[in-house]
Amino acid sequence: MARRDRQRFNCATWLHKAKTLPKDQFSREVERELTGEDSEPWELFYFKLYKSQIPIIDRALETAALMLGSDRSRGYCLEMICADFLAGANLDNGDPETLLFTMNRFFRFLPDPQKRAFLENLSEKAW
């Protein structure tokens, strides 16, 4: 930011933020300043995998990336795989709120032409 803003950069403000904010919150502040967008809080997620599971998980993530766009993060791809699982698991006697949440989440990521086609299909078959 100092290189970008040069003379307008207010180092005292950023130094104060660096000293008083938790590291993750400070990182989000910097990202917001650089990109103009708020980033969602995040955390690293660790769990044990057996070596035999890794090829299956990698294939699922690669397939999701092909379907969703290769610019998507592995975390995003994993989220969509989990959302798909939840949607399928909640079809029979499941929680309709979970199914609705999952469907809304999927809909949000459709390209605009597919959103329109989906909504037109719904209105044709309305209730």
C-alpha distance (Angstrom), angle and dihedral (degrees) to the residues before:
residue distance angle dihedral
M1 . . .
A2 3.78 . .
R3 3.80 90.4 .
R4 3.77 91.7 46.1
D5 3.82 97.4 46.0
R6 3.82 97.3 31.5
Q7 3.83 107.8 173.4
R8 3.82 93.6 11.8
F9 3.81 93.4 57.1
N10 3.81 110.7 115.1
C11 3.79 102.7 -149.4
A12 3.83 94.4 176.6
T13 3.81 91.9 60.9
W14 3.80 93.0 48.4
L15 3.79 92.7 44.2
H16 3.81 89.4 53.0
K17 3.81 91.1 49.0
A18 3.81 90.6 48.5
K19 3.80 91.0 52.9
T20 3.81 98.2 43.8
L21 3.81 106.3 34.4
P22 3.80 125.4 74.5
K23 3.80 111.5 -104.5
D24 3.82 96.1 -106.8
Q25 3.79 92.7 48.1
F26 3.81 91.2 48.3
S27 3.81 89.6 50.9
R28 3.81 90.0 52.9
E29 3.82 90.1 49.8
V30 3.81 90.7 52.6
E31 3.80 91.5 47.0
R32 3.81 91.2 48.9
E33 3.81 90.0 50.9
L34 3.81 92.5 49.3
T35 3.81 99.7 41.3
G36 3.80 102.7 25.3
E37 3.80 89.3 -128.4
D38 3.77 132.7 104.2
S39 3.77 112.7 -119.9
E40 3.74 121.4 -143.3
P41 3.80 115.1 -112.3
W42 3.79 110.3 -101.7
E43 3.75 141.4 -173.4
L44 3.76 136.6 -167.0
F45 3.76 113.0 -104.1
Y46 3.80 118.2 -150.7
F47 3.78 130.5 -173.0
K48 3.76 136.8 150.0
L49 3.80 120.6 -96.1
Y50 3.75 127.6 -174.0
K51 3.80 115.3 -126.4
S52 3.81 89.6 -116.9
Q53 3.84 89.6 59.8
I54 3.81 96.9 52.9
P55 3.85 98.0 76.5
I56 3.82 91.1 51.8
I57 3.79 93.0 47.9
D58 3.80 92.0 45.7
R59 3.82 91.0 50.9
A60 3.80 91.3 49.2
L61 3.82 91.5 49.9
E62 3.82 92.1 46.3
T63 3.81 91.3 49.0
A64 3.80 91.2 48.6
A65 3.81 90.0 49.3
L66 3.81 90.1 52.9
M67 3.80 90.8 50.2
L68 3.80 97.0 42.0
G69 3.78 99.7 34.9
S70 3.76 127.8 -81.3
D71 3.80 91.2 -108.8
R72 3.81 90.5 70.3
S73 3.79 119.2 104.4
R74 3.78 122.6 -113.3
G75 3.81 88.0 -115.5
Y76 3.80 90.7 56.3
C77 3.82 90.9 47.4
L78 3.81 90.4 50.6
E79 3.80 90.1 49.8
M80 3.82 91.0 53.6
I81 3.81 91.9 47.4
C82 3.81 88.9 52.2
A83 3.83 91.8 45.8
D84 3.79 89.7 51.8
F85 3.79 90.3 50.1
L86 3.80 91.7 49.7
A87 3.79 91.6 48.7
G88 3.79 90.7 53.6
A89 3.78 93.8 42.6
N90 3.80 91.7 52.6
L91 3.79 98.3 50.6
D92 3.79 95.2 90.5
N93 3.81 116.3 50.2
G94 3.78 90.9 -33.1
D95 3.75 130.9 135.9
P96 3.82 106.9 -70.5
E97 3.82 90.3 -155.6
T98 3.82 90.3 59.9
L99 3.79 90.6 48.4
L100 3.82 91.4 48.9
F101 3.81 91.5 48.2
T102 3.80 90.7 50.6
M103 3.80 93.4 47.4
N104 3.81 91.4 49.5
R105 3.79 90.2 49.4
F106 3.80 91.8 51.6
F107 3.79 92.5 45.7
R108 3.80 91.7 54.0
F109 3.79 90.9 61.6
L110 3.80 98.1 48.6
P111 3.80 116.2 108.7
D112 3.82 112.5 -106.8
P113 3.84 96.3 -102.7
Q114 3.81 90.9 53.9
K115 3.82 90.8 46.5
R116 3.81 89.9 54.5
A117 3.82 92.3 46.2
F118 3.80 90.9 49.1
L119 3.82 92.6 49.9
E120 3.81 91.9 46.2
N121 3.79 89.5 51.3
L122 3.80 90.0 50.7
S123 3.81 93.5 49.6
E124 3.83 91.1 49.3
K125 3.81 90.4 54.3
A126 3.78 96.0 36.7
W127 3.75 112.5 165.9
